[in-house]
Amino acid sequence: MLAEPLFIVLSTAAVIGALGMLISRNPVAGALWLILTLFCVAGLYLTLSAEFIAVVQVLVYAGAIMVLFLFVIMLLNLGSLPLMEKMDWKKGLAFALCLIVLTQLVFVVATGLEMLPAETGIAADAGSASTIAKSLFTRHMLEFEVIGVLLLVATVGAVMLAKRNFV
């Protein structure tokens, strides 16, 4: 009863926050818009009865990752972004149309390869920690390991870039 209006409010706020992040000229303001978007996504998880994922969303992304982003922005002492040339409306329209065609192409390929999940009801304990852990460490173990290796490579790359002397 309350889920639908809450979903509409949170999804609208998430889209506004995402647009604010993209339009913002100041990197710190853009990061704050992103924090708003992440909180709205956590609220959307709550409307789906996935409390564990909502808490992890707030703690990890809106908390730790965004503090790291703000720290890097302040460490690099970034000012406002340089002004872009006047954007042609034809280029913007072409970009939007390309995104629509790409989305349709991905949907058609995923449907043809039967990669889309079957339409089933959401289980009551779908958002619990034990269900997520069981799925993560059984069915999705390879993906979990690949993501771990990618994060390790990204960390090593960030350390190597930080050690380099900038002139």
Backbone as CSV, one residue per row, in Angstrom:
resi,resn,N_x,N_y,N_z,CA_x,CA_y,CA_z,C_x,C_y,C_z
1,MET,0.827,-1.181,0.000,0.000,0.000,0.000,0.876,1.250,0.000
2,LEU,1.886,1.279,0.839,2.789,2.418,0.901,3.977,2.246,-0.049
3,ALA,4.198,1.036,-0.540,5.378,0.743,-1.355,5.357,1.479,-2.691
4,GLU,4.219,1.553,-3.343,4.178,2.188,-4.661,4.451,3.696,-4.609
5,PRO,3.790,4.466,-3.739,4.134,5.891,-3.679,5.577,6.132,-3.241
6,LEU,6.060,5.307,-2.306,7.439,5.443,-1.860,8.408,5.132,-2.994
7,PHE,8.090,4.119,-3.792,8.916,3.784,-4.951,8.967,4.950,-5.936
8,ILE,7.823,5.562,-6.188,7.773,6.682,-7.134,8.601,7.856,-6.618
9,VAL,8.473,8.169,-5.343,9.225,9.290,-4.766,10.726,9.001,-4.786
10,LEU,11.115,7.786,-4.349,12.538,7.460,-4.288,13.168,7.356,-5.670
11,SER,12.445,6.770,-6.620,13.013,6.654,-7.963,13.138,8.018,-8.628
12,THR,12.163,8.902,-8.401,12.262,10.258,-8.946,13.441,11.003,-8.322
13,ALA,13.599,10.866,-7.024,14.735,11.522,-6.355,16.063,10.939,-6.826
14,ALA,16.113,9.630,-7.092,17.346,9.011,-7.585,17.704,9.528,-8.973
15,VAL,16.706,9.669,-9.831,16.963,10.189,-11.178,17.397,11.649,-11.107
16,ILE,16.754,12.434,-10.249,17.145,13.843,-10.092,18.574,13.939,-9.544
17,GLY,18.905,13.088,-8.589,20.266,13.072,-8.052,21.301,12.677,-9.101
18,ALA,20.960,11.707,-9.934,21.884,11.290,-10.994,22.076,12.401,-12.016
19,LEU,20.983,13.061,-12.383,21.103,14.181,-13.316,21.884,15.336,-12.696
20,GLY,21.661,15.593,-11.410,22.418,16.633,-10.723,23.906,16.320,-10.695
21,MET,24.251,15.037,-10.532,25.649,14.647,-10.537,26.261,14.871,-11.917
22,LEU,25.510,14.564,-12.958,26.039,14.723,-14.308,26.159,16.191,-14.722
23,ILE,25.235,17.020,-14.276,25.201,18.416,-14.691,26.113,19.294,-13.838
24,SER,26.402,18.874,-12.632,27.168,19.683,-11.685,28.545,20.046,-12.234
25,ARG,28.909,21.302,-12.082,30.223,21.772,-12.542,31.297,21.558,-11.471
26,ASN,30.894,21.490,-10.218,31.822,21.332,-9.109,31.919,19.847,-8.742
27,PRO,33.126,19.264,-8.684,33.259,17.841,-8.370,32.724,17.464,-6.985
28,VAL,32.880,18.335,-6.002,32.373,18.025,-4.663,30.844,17.996,-4.672
29,ALA,30.228,18.938,-5.353,28.767,18.939,-5.466,28.286,17.704,-6.221
30,GLY,29.035,17.305,-7.248,28.684,16.086,-7.980,28.743,14.856,-7.088
31,ALA,29.738,14.787,-6.226,29.844,13.663,-5.294,28.689,13.669,-4.298
32,LEU,28.272,14.836,-3.864,27.135,14.911,-2.939,25.830,14.513,-3.629
33,TRP,25.667,14.868,-4.903,24.499,14.401,-5.652,24.521,12.878,-5.768
34,LEU,25.710,12.313,-5.950,25.823,10.861,-6.039,25.456,10.194,-4.713
35,ILE,25.800,10.820,-3.600,25.418,10.284,-2.294,23.893,10.261,-2.159
36,LEU,23.224,11.318,-2.613,21.759,11.331,-2.595,21.194,10.178,-3.419
37,THR,21.766,9.958,-4.583,21.309,8.864,-5.441,21.503,7.515,-4.759
38,LEU,22.642,7.320,-4.108,22.901,6.042,-3.436,21.948,5.817,-2.270
39,PHE,21.613,6.872,-1.537,20.632,6.724,-0.461,19.254,6.374,-1.017
40,CYS,18.890,6.972,-2.142,17.589,6.650,-2.752,17.555,5.205,-3.228
41,VAL,18.659,4.721,-3.773,18.715,3.316,-4.192,18.584,2.402,-2.976
42,ALA,19.185,2.779,-1.863,19.023,1.990,-0.635,17.563,1.972,-0.194
43,GLY,16.882,3.098,-0.329,15.456,3.137,-0.020,14.653,2.256,-0.953
44,LEU,15.044,2.202,-2.224,14.360,1.308,-3.167,14.552,-0.152,-2.779
45,TYR,15.746,-0.480,-2.285,15.961,-1.844,-1.782,15.045,-2.143,-0.599
46,LEU,14.830,-1.151,0.251,13.933,-1.359,1.390,12.495,-1.610,0.936
47,THR,12.075,-0.962,-0.148,10.718,-1.208,-0.647,10.574,-2.611,-1.199
48,LEU,11.694,-3.254,-1.541,11.668,-4.628,-2.042,11.928,-5.649,-0.937
49,SER,11.927,-5.205,0.305,12.180,-6.053,1.475,13.567,-6.684,1.448
50,ALA,14.536,-5.964,0.937,15.922,-6.432,0.932,16.712,-5.549,1.901
51,GLU,16.469,-5.756,3.182,17.060,-4.898,4.203,18.574,-5.013,4.248
52,PHE,19.087,-6.228,4.096,20.533,-6.437,4.166,21.245,-5.671,3.053
53,ILE,20.724,-5.759,1.842,21.343,-5.067,0.715,21.241,-3.552,0.903
54,ALA,20.142,-3.074,1.466,19.992,-1.644,1.712,21.032,-1.144,2.711
55,VAL,21.251,-1.903,3.769,22.248,-1.505,4.778,23.648,-1.541,4.185
56,VAL,23.946,-2.563,3.393,25.258,-2.645,2.755,25.435,-1.492,1.775
57,GLN,24.382,-1.131,1.057,24.428,-0.001,0.129,24.816,1.280,0.863
58,VAL,24.199,1.527,2.004,24.489,2.746,2.757,25.885,2.697,3.359
59,LEU,26.244,1.573,3.978,27.538,1.489,4.645,28.704,1.513,3.669
60,VAL,28.617,0.702,2.620,29.762,0.568,1.718,29.823,1.708,0.716
61,TYR,28.735,1.911,-0.022,28.799,2.889,-1.110,28.610,4.322,-0.618
62,ALA,27.489,4.601,0.041,27.237,5.966,0.483,28.193,6.362,1.597
63,GLY,28.726,5.400,2.314,29.655,5.699,3.395,31.099,5.679,2.942
64,ALA,31.660,4.487,2.856,33.103,4.344,2.641,33.560,4.800,1.258
65,ILE,32.899,4.375,0.218,33.352,4.711,-1.134,33.242,6.208,-1.391
66,MET,32.147,6.821,-0.955,31.986,8.251,-1.214,32.941,9.093,-0.372
67,VAL,33.278,8.637,0.821,34.299,9.338,1.602,35.628,9.265,0.864
68,LEU,35.924,8.115,0.278,37.146,7.970,-0.507,37.126,8.894,-1.723
69,PHE,35.990,8.962,-2.431,35.873,9.865,-3.582,36.103,11.317,-3.162
70,LEU,35.454,11.740,-2.077,35.618,13.121,-1.613,37.060,13.396,-1.178
71,PHE,37.694,12.405,-0.561,39.084,12.560,-0.156,39.984,12.761,-1.379
72,VAL,39.774,11.974,-2.413,40.587,12.100,-3.629,40.330,13.441,-4.310
73,ILE,39.067,13.859,-4.367,38.748,15.152,-4.985,39.436,16.278,-4.235
74,MET,39.396,16.234,-2.908,40.030,17.285,-2.120,41.552,17.191,-2.179
75,LEU,42.083,15.959,-2.254,43.527,15.775,-2.334,44.077,16.325,-3.647
76,LEU,43.339,16.117,-4.730,43.779,16.619,-6.031,43.492,18.102,-6.207
77,ASN,42.735,18.681,-5.279,42.409,20.109,-5.308,41.761,20.495,-6.633
78,LEU,40.743,19.749,-7.002,40.047,20.028,-8.249,39.120,21.209,-8.075
79,GLY,39.180,22.121,-9.014,38.247,23.237,-9.024,37.043,22.848,-9.859
80,SER,36.398,23.837,-10.430,35.272,23.519,-11.302,35.803,22.980,-12.619
81,LEU,34.982,22.214,-13.298,35.369,21.620,-14.558,35.475,22.696,-15.631
82,PRO,36.362,22.497,-16.601,36.470,23.495,-17.665,35.194,23.533,-18.494
83,LEU,34.902,24.713,-19.031,33.694,24.870,-19.833,33.835,24.118,-21.145
84,MET,32.801,23.414,-21.494,32.783,22.711,-22.770,32.292,23.671,-23.844
85,GLU,32.624,23.333,-25.076,32.099,24.126,-26.170,30.593,23.941,-26.222
86,LYS,29.946,24.844,-26.924,28.495,24.739,-27.030,28.136,23.415,-27.697
87,MET,27.304,22.648,-27.010,26.950,21.324,-27.513,25.856,21.445,-28.564
88,ASP,26.056,20.750,-29.659,25.082,20.733,-30.730,23.936,19.802,-30.342
89,TRP,22.699,20.223,-30.511,21.554,19.409,-30.130,21.473,18.151,-30.971
90,LYS,22.033,18.175,-32.177,22.007,16.985,-33.030,22.888,15.880,-32.449
91,LYS,24.009,16.268,-31.863,24.883,15.273,-31.248,24.218,14.649,-30.023
92,GLY,23.537,15.458,-29.239,22.827,14.933,-28.078,21.708,13.984,-28.477
93,LEU,20.964,14.344,-29.495,19.892,13.477,-29.992,20.461,12.181,-30.555
94,ALA,21.567,12.278,-31.282,22.195,11.070,-31.829,22.690,10.165,-30.714
95,PHE,23.241,10.757,-29.665,23.707,9.964,-28.530,22.543,9.238,-27.857
96,ALA,21.433,9.941,-27.637,20.260,9.323,-27.008,19.706,8.200,-27.873
97,LEU,19.631,8.411,-29.167,19.138,7.362,-30.061,20.064,6.152,-30.088
98,CYS,21.371,6.399,-30.032,22.322,5.280,-29.979,22.145,4.471,-28.699
99,LEU,21.902,5.146,-27.569,21.663,4.431,-26.320,20.394,3.580,-26.389
100,ILE,19.355,4.113,-27.016,18.101,3.360,-27.149,18.311,2.133,-28.023
101,VAL,19.007,2.298,-29.141,19.255,1.166,-30.038,20.143,0.132,-29.356
102,LEU,21.156,0.582,-28.605,22.031,-0.347,-27.890,21.251,-1.133,-26.840
103,THR,20.359,-0.459,-26.119,19.539,-1.140,-25.120,18.648,-2.195,-25.771
104,GLN,18.053,-1.862,-26.893,17.213,-2.829,-27.596,18.040,-4.006,-28.095
105,LEU,19.239,-3.742,-28.592,20.105,-4.810,-29.077,20.494,-5.760,-27.953
106,VAL,20.850,-5.204,-26.802,21.204,-6.040,-25.651,20.005,-6.881,-25.214
107,PHE,18.815,-6.297,-25.213,17.617,-7.034,-24.828,17.336,-8.178,-25.799
108,VAL,17.471,-7.919,-27.098,17.204,-8.959,-28.095,18.216,-10.089,-27.980
109,VAL,19.491,-9.758,-27.801,20.512,-10.796,-27.659,20.304,-11.593,-26.376
110,ALA,19.989,-10.895,-25.270,19.762,-11.596,-24.004,18.531,-12.493,-24.082
111,THR,17.496,-12.047,-24.787,16.303,-12.885,-24.948,16.608,-14.089,-25.825
112,GLY,17.363,-13.877,-26.885,17.704,-14.978,-27.793,18.578,-16.019,-27.135
113,LEU,19.473,-15.609,-26.270,20.356,-16.538,-25.574,19.757,-17.035,-24.261
114,GLU,18.521,-16.633,-23.987,17.805,-17.013,-22.765,18.606,-16.660,-21.512
115,MET,19.139,-15.445,-21.496,19.928,-14.978,-20.358,19.088,-14.225,-19.339
116,LEU,17.872,-13.843,-19.723,17.020,-13.104,-18.798,16.414,-14.061,-17.779
117,PRO,16.264,-13.623,-16.534,15.692,-14.510,-15.524,14.227,-14.792,-15.811
118,ALA,13.796,-15.950,-15.377,12.393,-16.311,-15.551,11.538,-15.487,-14.610
119,GLU,10.316,-15.219,-15.016,9.388,-14.437,-14.204,8.923,-15.297,-13.027
120,THR,9.431,-15.005,-11.859,9.015,-15.711,-10.651,8.726,-14.696,-9.571
121,GLY,8.012,-15.118,-8.564,7.743,-14.241,-7.427,8.975,-14.093,-6.576
122,ILE,9.073,-12.986,-5.873,10.214,-12.747,-4.998,9.982,-13.491,-3.691
123,ALA,10.960,-14.270,-3.296,10.850,-15.018,-2.048,10.928,-14.059,-0.864
124,ALA,10.336,-14.459,0.227,10.288,-13.588,1.403,11.680,-13.354,1.984
125,ASP,12.565,-14.350,1.894,13.906,-14.206,2.463,14.958,-13.934,1.388
126,ALA,14.546,-13.356,0.256,15.478,-13.116,-0.847,16.570,-12.120,-0.468
127,GLY,16.298,-11.218,0.450,17.283,-10.216,0.826,18.045,-10.545,2.086
128,SER,17.882,-11.731,2.618,18.578,-12.065,3.856,20.040,-12.381,3.583
129,ALA,20.851,-12.237,4.595,22.292,-12.445,4.446,22.622,-13.888,4.109
130,SER,21.926,-14.851,4.702,22.239,-16.256,4.427,21.884,-16.649,2.999
131,THR,20.776,-16.142,2.479,20.403,-16.441,1.103,21.390,-15.834,0.124
132,ILE,21.806,-14.601,0.380,22.780,-13.942,-0.498,24.118,-14.673,-0.441
133,ALA,24.568,-15.039,0.752,25.842,-15.744,0.887,25.804,-17.102,0.201
134,LYS,24.707,-17.820,0.357,24.588,-19.131,-0.279,24.652,-18.998,-1.797
135,SER,23.961,-18.014,-2.341,23.973,-17.803,-3.783,25.343,-17.320,-4.256
136,LEU,25.973,-16.438,-3.477,27.254,-15.865,-3.867,28.367,-16.907,-3.875
137,PHE,28.378,-17.792,-2.901,29.474,-18.747,-2.784,29.177,-20.101,-3.409
138,THR,28.047,-20.240,-4.088,27.768,-21.484,-4.813,27.603,-21.192,-6.298
139,ARG,26.504,-20.547,-6.671,26.208,-20.322,-8.084,27.104,-19.267,-8.713
140,HIS,27.505,-18.269,-7.951,28.244,-17.132,-8.505,29.682,-17.062,-7.995
141,MET,30.297,-18.195,-7.719,31.644,-18.204,-7.166,32.676,-17.658,-8.154
142,LEU,32.561,-18.030,-9.437,33.517,-17.555,-10.433,33.456,-16.040,-10.573
143,GLU,32.244,-15.489,-10.633,32.101,-14.036,-10.741,32.684,-13.331,-9.520
144,PHE,32.472,-13.932,-8.342,33.001,-13.375,-7.103,34.524,-13.332,-7.136
145,GLU,35.154,-14.388,-7.605,36.611,-14.437,-7.686,37.152,-13.462,-8.730
146,VAL,36.475,-13.345,-9.874,36.917,-12.411,-10.918,36.846,-10.981,-10.412
147,ILE,35.783,-10.637,-9.697,35.658,-9.282,-9.144,36.760,-9.031,-8.118
148,GLY,37.088,-10.043,-7.317,38.171,-9.892,-6.349,39.509,-9.623,-7.022
149,VAL,39.794,-10.335,-8.117,41.046,-10.114,-8.846,41.052,-8.729,-9.490
150,LEU,39.914,-8.301,-10.058,39.842,-6.968,-10.660,40.063,-5.875,-9.617
151,LEU,39.494,-6.034,-8.420,39.717,-5.048,-7.363,41.178,-5.021,-6.925
152,LEU,41.817,-6.187,-6.887,43.232,-6.243,-6.534,44.076,-5.528,-7.583
153,VAL,43.789,-5.764,-8.855,44.524,-5.103,-9.934,44.305,-3.589,-9.876
154,ALA,43.071,-3.161,-9.608,42.786,-1.726,-9.509,43.532,-1.102,-8.336
155,THR,43.627,-1.811,-7.228,44.351,-1.295,-6.065,45.839,-1.160,-6.359
156,VAL,46.415,-2.177,-6.996,47.835,-2.119,-7.346,48.084,-0.980,-8.335
157,GLY,47.190,-0.810,-9.304,47.326,0.286,-10.264,47.234,1.644,-9.594
158,ALA,46.325,1.800,-8.637,46.191,3.073,-7.928,47.435,3.372,-7.104
159,VAL,48.016,2.349,-6.482,49.236,2.557,-5.699,50.386,2.941,-6.619
160,MET,50.481,2.295,-7.776,51.554,2.622,-8.715,51.408,4.049,-9.253
161,LEU,50.162,4.472,-9.536,49.954,5.837,-9.997,50.263,6.854,-8.904
162,ALA,49.961,6.508,-7.658,50.202,7.426,-6.551,51.700,7.574,-6.274
163,LYS,52.480,6.535,-6.538,53.929,6.581,-6.292,54.675,7.375,-7.347
164,ARG,54.035,7.560,-8.521,54.698,8.271,-9.602,54.861,9.743,-9.238
165,ASN,55.991,10.327,-9.605,56.249,11.742,-9.321,55.587,12.601,-10.393
166,PHE,54.716,13.506,-9.968,54.083,14.406,-10.893,54.821,15.729,-10.905
167,VAL,54.976,16.293,-12.074,55.718,17.561,-12.198,54.761,18.702,-12.305
